[in-house]
Amino acid sequence: MSLVKKRQQQILQSTSQAQPVATATPVAKAVSESIALDRPEVMAEFDLFKVAIDADLAQLKKISDVSDKRDYKAKAIEDNEYMAYLNRYKASDANHPNSVVTWLVIWLVDLGRWNTALEYLPMLIEQEQRLPTAFKTEDWPTFFIDQLYDEGAKYLAKGRDAIEQSQVMKLFSYMTAHFEQQEWVVNEVVGGKLFAMAAKLEVAAFNYGNAYNYCTKAMALNDKAGVKKLAKELAKTIGKETDI
């Protein structure tokens, strides 16, 4: 018996023991419908987890405190075995609109689990998964860049020690490298802000050569990226001739 079928049976059994059929939970109802329709296993499992995450999203709307929201997401990821599903979906080579996957990756970013979230970025782009309608951002590279920019600004405000003790510079190195290698199609302003923040973080860590290179790339994407003055100062510091 497959893992999905076992899970379906467990849910149905636990539900029938807990309450009458007339008041079956949405999860049990979804399981029954999947069985009745004899859905393909990958879609049957999707049905299960979509009901679960929709229920979690409904609960999150009732929570106002940002910290409490994060605590809820972290617990839901563990309790509902969402990461196991995420890994199975990726390994299966399945490809269908998947709101479970998109919300989970968003939660991972919100929880600061950047390395894990970035593992799924290529898949999200390749499958053209859509961000939830709650987000104005239409593409994943822009979403990640916007979120990472805010992360960078947070550490920049804390100073050099906080930056060097965190993984934020490695994250910017990863994103800038992939931006150049994969030629992501994003707005020039978005691309410029990625390299501009990378430059500012490098300056805070006294890596002036790296910072200057990031500045020039930021301005090449967007002349109004806000690092022209910084680039001139860095060029003078490292003895670099420039016509900026």
N, C-alpha and C positions, 0 to 999 in steps of 0.2 A: 504494500500500500504506500502511495506517495506521501511526502510530508504534508502537502496541501490537504489531501483527503483525510489524513490523521487529524490535522488541525481542525478541519471542518467538523469531524465527528466529535472531537473534544468540546468544541464550542456548543454544538447542538445538545450534547449530553449535559453539559453544565447548565445550559439555559433551561432545559426541560426539567431538571431537578430543582432549579431555583424558582421557577414561576410557571403559571399556566401558559399554554400555547397561545391563548387569546391576547396575552400581553408580552409576546416575544420581543426581545430587544432588536434594534436595528441590525446589529451584527449577526444575530441568529437568522433574521429574515434574509439578509444578504447571502448568507451561507446556503440557506434553503433554495434561494432563487438560482444560485450558481450551480448547485447540484441538479436542480430541475432542468436547467438549460444545458447541462453537460458542457459547461464552458471549458475551453482549453486550460490546462493547469496554470500557465503563466497568468492568464486573465482571471482565473478563479482566485488565485492568491492576491492579485491586485484588488479584486473586489473586497476581500477580507480587510486588507490594510487601508483601503480608501475609507471604509466605514469607520475604522479606528481613528484615522488621522482627522477625518471630518468631525468626529466627536471631540477630539483634543482641541481642534481649532475653535469649536464652539465654547469649550471650557475656557480657553485663553481669552476670549472676548469678555469674560466675566471678571478677569483679573486686571487690575489697573496698574499695579506696581511693576516696573520693568524688571527688577531683580526677581520678584516672585514669578513673573512670566518665564524667565530663564530657568529658574529652578523647576518649574513645571515641565518645560521642554526636555530638560536633562533627564528627569525621572520618566517621562513618557517614552523617550528613546530607549531607555533601559527596560522598562516594564513591558513594553509592547514588542520588544525585539526588532525594532525598526532597522537597526544597522544590519542585522542578519538578512532582512528582506532586501535592503539596498544592495548588499553584496551579491545576493542571489540574482537579482535583476540584472546587474552589470555582467555577471559571469554567464548568464543565459543567452546573451546576445539578443534578448527581446528588444523590440522597438515599437512602442506605442505611446500615445499621450499619457503621461504618468504624473498626476498631481501629487502622489505620495512621494515620489523621488524628488520633485522640485521643492516641496515644502521641507523635506528632510535636509536637503542641502542648504536651504536658507536658514534653517534652525542651526545647523552646524556652524555656519558663518557667524550667526548671532551669538553662539556660545563660545566663539573664539577657537573652534576646532578647525583652524585653517588648513592644515596639512591634509586632513581627512576630506574636507570639502573640495579641495583642489584636485583630489584624485578623480572626482566625478565631472569636473568642468569639461574635459574633452568630449565625454559621452553626451553631456547636455547640449553642447554645440553641434556635434555630429548628428544627433537625433532631432535637432531643432525643437527641443522641449521648450514650451512657452512658460514664462514666469506667470504666477498667479495674477489675476486682474487687479488685485489690491496694489500692485506695484506699477508705477508709471514707466519704469525701465522695461524695454522690449527685448533686450539681448543680454546673455549671460556675461560676456566679457565686461560690459558696462556696469552690470550689477556688482561684479567682483571688484572692479576698479574703484567704484564709488565707495563700497564698504571698506576696502583696504586703505583708501585715502583717509577716511575717518579714523581708522586704526592707527595710521601713521601720525596723524595730527595729535592723537591722544598721547602717543609716546613722545612726540616732539615736545609737547608741553611739559613732560616730566623730566626731560633732560638726558644727557649723554649716558649716564649709568643705566637708566631704565631702558634706553634704546639698545645698548650693548648686551644687557642681560635678557632681552627678549628675542623673539625670532622675527621681529618685524622687518629687519633689513634683508634677511634671507627671503622673506615673502615678496618683498619688492624686487629683489634680484630675480626671483622665479617669474614673477608676472611681467617684468620688463623684457626678460629674455624671450618668453613665450609670445609676448606682444609682437616682437620683431620677427620671430621665426614663423609664426603662424599667420601673420598678417591679418589679425582680427579686424573686421570692419566695424570701427566705432567712430563716433564723433571726434573731430580733431581736438575739441576742448577736453574731452574725457581722456584721450591719449596724452595730451599735454599735462594734465594734472597728475597723472600717474608718474611721469618722469620728473615733474617739478617736485613732488613730495619726496621721491627717491633722492633727489639732489639735496634737499634740505636735511634729510636724515643722515646722509653721508657727511654733510658739513658738520652736523652736531657730533659726529664720531671722528672728526678731523681727517676724513678721507677726501681731501680736496680735489685730487685728480679725478676720482670717480664722480664726485659732485659736479665738476665742470662738464664732464661728458654727458651726464644726465641733463644738465641745464641746456646744452646745445640740442639734444634730442627733443626736449620739451618745447623749445622755441621753434624747432623745425616743424613740429606738429601744429603748434599754435603760438604765434608770435606774441600773444598776450597771455602767456602762461604765468607771468608774474615773476620770472627769474632772470630777467635781463640784467638788472643791477647786480644781482648775485653772481651771474656769470662773469661780468666785468671784474668784479672784486676777486673772484677765484682765479681768473686768467692772470691778474697782476700778482697774486700770491704764489702761483706755481710757475711764473715766468713764461706764460703762454701768450704768443702774439695773436691778437684777435681783432676783427673788424666789427665786432658787435656794437 
